[in-house]
Amino acid sequence: MATVVVRHIAGASRRNVGLATRWCSSLHGGRLNPHAGLRHGDRHPACRSMLFVPGDSEKKLKKSVGCGADLCILDLEDGVGHGQKAAARETLSKVIPTLDYPATTSAMIRLNACTAVSAEGKSEFEADVAMLSALSTLPSSVGLSKVDNVEDVEACMAYLDKTMPRGAPALGIFAMIESPESIVTLERICAALVGSAQADRFLPAGLIFGHMDYCTNAGIDTAHYDRSKFMYAEQKLVTVAKAFRLQAVDCVYTVVKDLDGLRNDCAHGSGTGFTGKTAIHPSHVDVINEVFSPPPQRIAWARGLLDAFARHQAEGQAVFVYEGELVDEPVFRRARSTLAAADRLKTA
């Protein structure tokens, strides 16, 4: 039964709370330190574009190899009909070893929620993990669907830890944030996600915002796409993700042929602080990659600013005017981040 997954946490929950406390809490003034115990390299590589690919379609899985996305989400959850879950697992287990993604594209398997139950009353999540653990070629990450609270994270992570073979490559862990409950408990969700990290097994990766489920659960009318309707949720997700040094991944743009609208939506997401965006169609990937990459003029601005910064520092000036703007340390950090992102793309 699906409750099996939840029952596994009776003891594991307390254990993971202890892990989260050790990894995430600092006693210096009683403040939360979401980075304690984690090295810079203990994180999943940043992704601009994430393309959803139905796990039950062999044709679409094979076509995803050349899509150009930074990450392909091989979907066992909402992208697969309720009666097709077992068939999708069979298809994925057969096709994954044959998928020859380029070095610039990685794969994630989106698992069913830990509460999802088949018509026969069996846990879909446990069946997904059983398939995952038997793969000869593992994806770079997994997505935990419909993470509503810290107990969901603990249940999923305890079962993954119990089931995944020792010595396998470390898996990145993304949490899908799709409900009002998940938004109001986001800090605890992130603490549990980071607290579950094991450098040789599980790496905290990021939060992925699912606006359609969120709006449905919140009773928000989605007949017309309007980001102002879920502005609070997206701003909180970005803020908390950044506090825990997790990727903040924006929601899909559902109008397939409206590439101008997609571009505007990407610009909004990037400007809000999202680090990347999910896509439902391959035609969206290039636009997402472009908007979530530093443009040449921004790279030139950053280089020029840091050159000017070095000169002014030598003269003992910490604040100065650059291209008409008063600049200081926060602006210098932004410039460094821009060049770091450009370097990552150049070396990918």
Helices and strands as residue ranges (DSSP letters): H 3-7, H 9-24, G 40-42, E 49-54, H 58-63, G 64-66, E 71-75, G 82-84, H 85-95, G 96-98, E 106-111, H 124-133, E 141-144, H 150-163, E 171-177, H 180-184, H 186-195, E 202-209, H 211-218, G 227-230, H 231-243, E 247-250, H 259-272, E 276-279, G 282-284, H 285-291, H 296-314, E 320-322, E 325-327, H 329-347
